[in-house]
Amino acid sequence: MLTIAAVLFAVAALGGITLATVHLRHRGLPMALALGHGLLAAAGLVVLIVAVVGGSTERLVIASLGLFVVAALGGFALFSFHLRRQPLPTPVVFIHGLVAVVAFVLLLVKIVK
């Protein structure tokens, strides 16, 4: 389960890196990419939740889950700006990405361990 979640998050991260790059170049963000990024990350989050509910009580996994939830909240906030056609706050873009990266690294450490 954890590997499936990691793969989903990895693919979502590729979309996130692309979105952040487009944002920093001050170009319009493609809605399809934003939706795909969010859906893949949400799927990874659901798989990770199922793993934790199913008994994966390792501290790294729970910490990863908590951080991914925080990243998801930031993602929802960013998506709300996108839907309202308002500029995304760059600090939130960076914090969202940084929190997700830390959560992903924790998950990878558990998987490799």
N, CA, C and O of each residue as an XYZ file, in Angstrom:
452
protein
N       0.812     -1.204      0.000
C       0.000      0.000      0.000
C       0.854      1.268      0.000
O       0.579      2.225     -0.723
N       1.898      1.247      0.831
C       2.736      2.439      0.928
C       3.436      2.739     -0.391
O       3.625      3.900     -0.753
N       3.820      1.684     -1.108
C       4.474      1.890     -2.404
C       3.504      2.493     -3.408
O       3.879      3.365     -4.192
N       2.268      2.035     -3.386
C       1.257      2.597     -4.292
C       1.067      4.077     -3.990
O       1.018      4.900     -4.904
N       0.961      4.414     -2.710
C       0.807      5.819     -2.325
C       2.013      6.628     -2.804
O       1.855      7.730     -3.331
N       3.207      6.084     -2.623
C       4.421      6.797     -3.036
C       4.449      7.046     -4.539
O       4.851      8.120     -4.988
N       4.022      6.055     -5.315
C       3.993      6.228     -6.779
C       2.991      7.324     -7.156
O       3.283      8.178     -7.993
N       1.825      7.292     -6.540
C       0.813      8.328     -6.832
C       1.347      9.715     -6.461
O       1.188     10.669     -7.223
N       1.980      9.822     -5.291
C       2.547     11.109     -4.889
C       3.680     11.540     -5.810
O       3.826     12.731     -6.086
N       4.482     10.600     -6.288
C       5.593     10.935     -7.189
C       5.075     11.514     -8.506
O       5.601     12.507     -9.008
N       4.049     10.887     -9.052
C       3.482     11.398    -10.309
C       2.821     12.755    -10.067
O       2.931     13.663    -10.891
N       2.131     12.885     -8.926
C       1.524     14.176     -8.580
C       2.609     15.248     -8.441
O       2.404     16.399     -8.826
N       3.757     14.864     -7.891
C       4.859     15.820     -7.717
C       5.361     16.346     -9.054
O       5.712     17.520     -9.172
N       5.394     15.482    -10.057
C       5.809     15.950    -11.386
C       4.879     17.052    -11.884
O       5.324     18.062    -12.429
N       3.592     16.837    -11.688
C       2.621     17.879    -12.051
C       2.806     19.130    -11.212
O       2.688     20.246    -11.719
N       3.097     18.948     -9.932
C       3.302     20.092     -9.047
C       4.526     20.903     -9.422
O       4.497     22.133     -9.384
N       5.599     20.223     -9.784
C       6.812     20.924    -10.222
C       6.521     21.724    -11.490
O       6.963     22.863    -11.637
N       5.774     21.111    -12.394
C       5.404     21.807    -13.633
C       4.548     23.026    -13.325
O       4.781     24.105    -13.868
N       3.555     22.855    -12.454
C       2.686     23.980    -12.094
C       3.475     25.105    -11.429
O       3.256     26.279    -11.728
N       4.388     24.751    -10.529
C       5.191     25.776     -9.853
C       6.074     26.519    -10.848
O       6.239     27.734    -10.748
N       6.640     25.793    -11.805
C       7.484     26.420    -12.822
C       6.670     27.390    -13.672
O       7.110     28.507    -13.946
N       5.494     26.961    -14.083
C       4.621     27.833    -14.885
C       4.239     29.069    -14.070
O       4.241     30.188    -14.584
N       3.913     28.855    -12.797
C       3.552     29.977    -11.922
C       4.703     30.982    -11.815
O       4.490     32.190    -11.916
N       5.914     30.480    -11.611
C       7.059     31.379    -11.445
C       7.400     32.130    -12.730
O       8.034     33.185    -12.693
N       6.979     31.583    -13.856
C       7.192     32.270    -15.145
C       6.035     33.217    -15.458
O       5.988     33.817    -16.532
N       5.113     33.346    -14.522
C       3.973     34.270    -14.638
C       3.109     33.976    -15.861
O       2.676     34.876    -16.581
N       2.877     32.685    -16.064
C       1.997     32.275    -17.161
C       0.746     31.667    -16.553
O       0.728     31.285    -15.383
N      -0.302     31.584    -17.367
C      -1.547     30.989    -16.895
C      -1.381     29.503    -16.608
O      -0.755     28.776    -17.379
N      -1.946     29.063    -15.497
C      -1.840     27.653    -15.126
C      -2.901     26.837    -15.849
O      -4.073     27.213    -15.838
N      -2.522     25.740    -16.470
C      -3.500     24.888    -17.151
C      -4.399     24.184    -16.126
O      -3.916     23.485    -15.235
N      -5.701     24.378    -16.269
C      -6.656     23.789    -15.337
C      -6.557     22.268    -15.323
O      -6.642     21.654    -14.260
N      -6.377     21.655    -16.487
C      -6.304     20.191    -16.553
C      -5.117     19.678    -15.731
O      -5.236     18.664    -15.044
N      -3.999     20.356    -15.795
C      -2.827     19.942    -15.031
C      -3.067     20.130    -13.536
O      -2.699     19.274    -12.732
N      -3.679     21.239    -13.170
C      -3.986     21.480    -11.756
C      -4.931     20.407    -11.225
O      -4.743     19.905    -10.117
N      -5.937     20.058    -12.004
C      -6.875     19.014    -11.583
C      -6.198     17.655    -11.494
O      -6.415     16.914    -10.535
N      -5.382     17.325    -12.484
C      -4.669     16.051    -12.466
C      -3.736     15.945    -11.274
O      -3.676     14.907    -10.615
N      -3.006     17.020    -10.995
C      -2.106     17.064     -9.842
C      -2.890     16.815     -8.553
O      -2.491     16.010     -7.713
N      -3.994     17.510     -8.418
C      -4.803     17.370     -7.203
C      -5.424     15.993     -7.065
O      -5.458     15.428     -5.971
N      -5.915     15.453     -8.168
C      -6.546     14.131     -8.110
C      -5.537     13.032     -7.782
O      -5.832     12.131     -6.996
N      -4.356     13.102     -8.376
C      -3.324     12.106     -8.070
C      -2.871     12.212     -6.614
O      -2.689     11.199     -5.939
N      -2.694     13.431     -6.142
C      -2.295     13.618     -4.744
C      -3.401     13.140     -3.802
O      -3.123     12.514     -2.779
N      -4.648     13.435     -4.149
C      -5.773     12.982     -3.321
C      -5.849     11.460     -3.295
O      -6.123     10.868     -2.251
N      -5.609     10.828     -4.435
C      -5.614      9.360     -4.483
C      -4.500      8.800     -3.607
O      -4.706      7.820     -2.891
N      -3.321      9.416     -3.658
C      -2.217      8.993     -2.801
C      -2.560      9.160     -1.331
O      -2.215      8.316     -0.504
N      -3.239     10.250     -1.012
C      -3.642     10.505      0.361
C      -4.641      9.458      0.845
O      -4.546      8.978      1.974
N      -5.595      9.108     -0.010
C      -6.582      8.084      0.353
C      -5.892      6.738      0.596
O      -6.191      6.053      1.574
N      -4.982      6.369     -0.285
C      -4.257      5.095     -0.116
C      -3.448      5.126      1.177
O      -3.396      4.127      1.894
N      -2.823      6.246      1.480
C      -2.041      6.359      2.708
C      -2.948      6.283      3.943
O      -2.585      5.655      4.938
N      -4.100      6.905      3.884
C      -5.065      6.822      4.990
C      -5.508      5.380      5.194
O      -5.576      4.905      6.328
N      -5.808      4.687      4.108
C      -6.218      3.276      4.201
C      -5.100      2.447      4.843
O      -5.371      1.563      5.656
N      -3.861      2.729      4.482
C      -2.724      1.998      5.060
C      -2.641      2.234      6.566
O      -2.405      1.299      7.331
N      -2.833      3.479      6.987
C      -2.752      3.797      8.412
C      -3.933      3.185      9.163
O      -3.754      2.603     10.233
N      -5.121      3.313      8.617
C      -6.303      2.722      9.254
C      -6.171      1.199      9.295
O      -6.649      0.553     10.227
N      -5.527      0.638      8.287
C      -5.334     -0.807      8.216
C      -4.240     -1.327      9.132
O      -3.991     -2.533      9.165
N      -3.586     -0.456      9.869
C      -2.636     -0.942     10.849
C      -1.212     -0.455     10.722
O      -0.369     -0.841     11.532
N      -0.905      0.375      9.744
C       0.459      0.883      9.607
C       0.650      2.026     10.606
O       0.404      3.191     10.295
N       1.094      1.663     11.810
C       1.204      2.661     12.873
C       2.632      3.170     13.065
O       2.931      3.810     14.074
N       3.501      2.893     12.117
C       4.872      3.400     12.167
C       4.838      4.934     12.245
O       4.093      5.586     11.514
N       5.640      5.481     13.124
C       5.649      6.942     13.326
C       5.948      7.713     12.047
O       5.349      8.760     11.805
N       6.865      7.209     11.228
C       7.186      7.901      9.975
C       5.972      7.984      9.061
O       5.751      9.003      8.407
N       5.189      6.915      9.015
C       4.003      6.892      8.149
C       2.959      7.877      8.666
O       2.351      8.609      7.886
N       2.755      7.892      9.965
C       1.771      8.801     10.543
C       2.215     10.256     10.379
O       1.397     11.129     10.089
N       3.500     10.511     10.563
C       4.025     11.867     10.350
C       3.865     12.274      8.890
O       3.482     13.405      8.589
N       4.158     11.350      7.994
C       3.991     11.617      6.567
C       2.534     11.942      6.248
O       2.242     12.896      5.527
N       1.636     11.147      6.789
C       0.208     11.387      6.567
C      -0.186     12.770      7.070
O      -0.868     13.513      6.364
N       0.232     13.120      8.271
C      -0.105     14.435      8.813
C       0.400     15.566      7.939
O      -0.312     16.541      7.698
N       1.629     15.436      7.465
C       2.188     16.475      6.591
C       1.490     16.520      5.242
O       1.287     17.599      4.685
N       1.119     15.350      4.707
C       0.382     15.351      3.443
C      -0.993     16.007      3.607
O      -1.486     16.653      2.682
N      -1.603     15.843      4.766
C      -2.880     16.523      5.023
C      -2.673     18.036      5.030
O      -3.469     18.778      4.456
N      -1.607     18.488      5.679
C      -1.293     19.929      5.687
C      -1.042     20.413      4.255
O      -1.532     21.472      3.862
N      -0.283     19.642      3.479
C      -0.016     20.013      2.082
C      -1.315     20.062      1.287
O      -1.500     20.943      0.447
N      -2.215     19.114      1.551
C      -3.500     19.096      0.844
C      -4.317     20.346      1.162
O      -4.954     20.914      0.275
N      -4.300     20.770      2.405
C      -5.014     21.999      2.775
C      -4.442     23.198      2.026
O      -5.185     24.058      1.552
N      -3.119     23.248      1.925
C      -2.488     24.310      1.133
C      -2.867     24.211     -0.328
O      -3.086     25.225     -0.991
N      -2.945     22.984     -0.832
C      -3.353     22.780     -2.220
C      -4.783     23.240     -2.477
O      -5.078     23.834     -3.514
N      -5.665     22.958     -1.523
C      -7.050     23.440     -1.666
C      -7.083     24.960     -1.695
O      -7.812     25.550     -2.493
N      -6.302     25.597     -0.835
C      -6.255     27.057     -0.818
C      -5.741     27.595     -2.157
O      -6.299     28.544     -2.707
N      -4.681     26.984     -2.670
C      -4.145     27.426     -3.962
C      -5.156     27.221     -5.081
O      -5.304     28.072     -5.959
N      -5.849     26.089     -5.046
C      -6.837     25.810     -6.087
C      -7.980     26.820     -6.029
O      -8.541     27.185     -7.062
N      -8.324     27.272     -4.823
C      -9.391     28.273     -4.715
C      -8.974     29.583     -5.389
O      -9.798     30.249     -6.016
N      -7.696     29.953     -5.261
C      -7.199     31.138     -5.973
C      -7.296     30.914     -7.480
O      -7.713     31.796     -8.232
N      -6.903     29.720     -7.899
C      -6.923     29.384     -9.322
C      -8.348     29.483     -9.879
O      -8.564     30.042    -10.954
N      -9.308     28.938     -9.144
C     -10.706     28.976     -9.601
C     -11.246     30.396     -9.682
O     -12.060     30.708    -10.552
N     -10.795     31.252     -8.777
C     -11.251     32.652     -8.774
C     -10.428     33.536     -9.700
O     -10.615     34.751     -9.756
N      -9.497     32.886    -10.439
C      -8.628     33.592    -11.384
C      -7.831     34.717    -10.707
O      -7.625     35.790    -11.274
N      -7.398     34.436     -9.491
C      -6.555     35.369     -8.760
C      -5.125     34.834     -8.767
O      -4.914     33.624     -8.857
N      -4.155     35.718     -8.673
C      -2.769     35.253     -8.650
C      -2.508     34.392     -7.406
O      -2.984     34.689     -6.310
N      -1.753     33.338     -7.608
C      -1.417     32.467     -6.485
C      -0.363     33.149     -5.620
O       0.587     33.727     -6.147
N      -0.518     33.089     -4.306
C       0.526     33.650     -3.438
C       1.767     32.750     -3.475
O       1.728     31.598     -3.043
N       2.844     33.289     -3.990
C       4.066     32.507     -4.169
C       4.564     31.861     -2.871
O       5.004     30.712     -2.911
N       4.513     32.546     -1.723
C       4.950     31.861     -0.500
C       4.127     30.601     -0.196
O       4.668     29.608      0.289
N       2.841     30.643     -0.478
C       1.996     29.468     -0.239
C       2.372     28.344     -1.207
O       2.368     27.172     -0.831
N       2.693     28.698     -2.444
C       3.137     27.699     -3.425
C       4.385     26.986     -2.897
O       4.471     25.759     -2.955
N       5.355     27.758     -2.381
C       6.592     27.164     -1.878
C       6.360     26.335     -0.618
O       6.917     25.246     -0.482
N       5.546     26.840      0.299
C       5.274     26.096      1.535
C       4.542     24.799      1.218
O       4.868     23.749      1.773
N       3.558     24.865      0.330
C       2.806     23.678     -0.094
C       3.765     22.618     -0.646
O       3.694     21.446     -0.277
N       4.647     23.045     -1.521
C       5.601     22.116     -2.119
C       6.596     21.571     -1.112
O       6.905     20.380     -1.124
N       7.099     22.432     -0.242
C       8.084     22.006      0.750
C       7.491     20.991      1.729
O       8.128     19.987      2.047
N       6.288     21.248      2.197
C       5.631     20.322      3.124
C       5.402     18.976      2.434
O       5.611     17.921      3.033
N       4.973     19.020      1.176
C       4.745     17.777      0.431
C       6.048     17.001      0.227
O       6.060     15.774      0.326
N       7.127     17.699     -0.054
C       8.415     17.035     -0.249
C       8.875     16.365      1.046
O       9.342     15.226      1.018
N       8.751     17.051      2.164
C       9.144     16.459      3.445
C       8.294     15.226      3.739
O       8.814     14.200      4.178
N       6.990     15.328      3.499
C       6.097     14.184      3.716
C       6.490     13.018      2.821
O       6.476     11.864      3.251
N       6.838     13.317      1.588
C       7.230     12.277      0.634
C       8.535     11.598      1.061
O       8.663     10.376      0.983
N       9.489     12.395      1.507
C      10.764     11.829      1.958
C      10.545     10.911      3.165
O      11.137      9.834      3.234
N       9.707     11.323      4.110
C       9.408     10.465      5.262
C       8.803      9.140      4.814
O       9.156      8.079      5.328
N       7.894      9.214      3.855
C       7.267      7.997      3.334
C       8.309      7.104      2.662
O       8.312      5.889      2.862
N       9.184      7.702      1.875
C      10.236      6.924      1.203
C      11.189      6.282      2.209
O      11.609      5.139      2.028
N      11.528      7.008      3.257
C      12.420      6.447      4.281
C      11.781      5.201      4.894
O      12.462      4.200      5.119
N      10.499      5.257      5.161
C       9.800      4.088      5.716
C       9.789      2.931      4.730
O       9.997      1.781      5.118
N       9.551      3.224      3.472
C       9.481      2.167      2.459
C      10.833      1.491      2.286
O      10.905      0.267      2.179
N      11.899      2.273      2.258
C      13.241      1.733      2.034
C      13.749      1.008      3.281
O      14.517      0.051      3.176
N      13.328      1.456      4.440
C      13.778      0.899      5.722
C      13.458     -0.571      5.875
O      13.778     -1.169      6.902
